[in-house]
Amino acid sequence: MGPERYFHCCQLIDLGKLELFGRGYVAARCLDVLEREREERLYRAYVTDALSLIAENSARACGGRYLTQRWRELLRQGEAAGETRSAEEIAQETLGRAGVVWVEN
């Protein structure tokens, strides 16, 4: 469990119950939160896949186009590719697109 997730779990702990039940309460509460989050992610993936199949079947029936990759696959490709530019280069490109002239002092 990363520090952000640990902090999230700690925020959900009732301090009154912590004093009453001790460390076992903390562990059980964190596991409960993580299990609910896992179930929610699985449900979202299931619904996304079901909607994707509906869209694909409709597109095939009508001769249209549909997405061929899952959202997770697209995210993983983006993470694998990584960013090769520096933060300054990205800022300059973004400002240039907006029409802002970059002036250095």
C-alpha positions in Angstrom: 0.0 0.0 0.0 1.4 3.4 -1.0 1.5 6.4 1.2 -1.5 8.0 -0.5 -3.6 5.0 0.0 -2.5 4.6 3.6 -3.4 8.3 4.3 -6.8 7.8 2.6 -7.5 4.8 4.9 -6.4 6.7 8.0 -8.8 9.5 7.2 -11.7 7.1 7.3 -10.9 5.8 10.8 -13.2 6.9 13.6 -10.9 8.0 16.5 -13.5 7.0 19.1 -13.5 3.4 17.8 -9.7 3.5 17.5 -9.3 4.1 21.3 -12.0 1.4 22.0 -10.9 -1.4 19.6 -7.2 -0.6 19.0 -4.9 -1.7 16.1 -7.2 -4.5 15.0 -9.9 -1.9 14.2 -7.4 0.0 12.1 -6.3 -3.0 10.1 -9.9 -4.2 9.6 -11.0 -0.8 8.5 -8.2 -0.4 6.0 -8.8 -3.8 4.5 -12.5 -3.0 4.2 -11.8 0.2 2.4 -9.4 -1.4 0.0 -11.8 -4.3 -0.7 -14.6 -1.8 -1.5 -12.3 0.1 -3.8 -11.3 -3.1 -5.5 -14.9 -4.1 -6.0 -15.7 -0.7 -7.4 -12.8 -0.9 -9.9 -13.9 -4.3 -11.0 -17.5 -3.2 -11.4 -16.4 -0.2 -13.5 -14.3 -2.4 -15.7 -17.2 -4.8 -16.2 -19.6 -2.0 -17.1 -17.0 -0.4 -19.5 -16.5 -3.8 -21.2 -20.3 -4.3 -21.5 -20.8 -0.9 -23.0 -17.9 -1.4 -25.4 -19.4 -4.7 -26.6 -22.8 -2.9 -27.1 -21.1 -0.2 -29.1 -19.1 -2.7 -31.2 -22.1 -4.8 -32.0 -24.1 -1.7 -33.0 -21.3 -0.4 -35.1 -20.8 -3.7 -36.9 -24.5 -4.0 -37.6 -24.6 -0.5 -39.1 -21.2 -0.6 -40.8 -19.7 2.0 -38.5 -16.4 2.2 -36.6 -15.7 1.4 -32.9 -12.9 1.5 -30.4 -10.5 -1.4 -30.8 -8.6 -1.0 -27.5 -9.6 -0.8 -23.9 -9.1 2.3 -21.9 -6.5 0.6 -19.7 -4.5 -0.5 -22.7 -4.4 3.1 -23.9 -3.2 4.3 -20.5 -0.5 1.7 -20.3 0.8 2.6 -23.8 0.9 6.3 -22.7 2.8 5.3 -19.5 5.2 3.1 -21.5 5.9 5.8 -24.0 6.8 8.4 -21.4 7.5 12.0 -21.9 10.9 12.9 -23.3 10.6 16.7 -23.2 11.6 18.8 -20.2 9.0 20.8 -18.2 10.3 24.0 -19.8 9.9 22.6 -23.3 6.3 21.5 -22.6 5.5 24.9 -21.1 7.0 26.8 -24.1 5.0 24.7 -26.6 1.8 25.1 -24.6 2.3 28.9 -24.3 3.2 29.1 -28.0 0.0 27.4 -29.0 -1.9 29.9 -26.9 -0.1 32.8 -28.7 2.0 33.8 -25.7 5.5 34.9 -26.4 8.1 33.5 -24.1 10.5 36.2 -22.9 13.5 35.5 -20.8 15.0 38.2 -18.6 
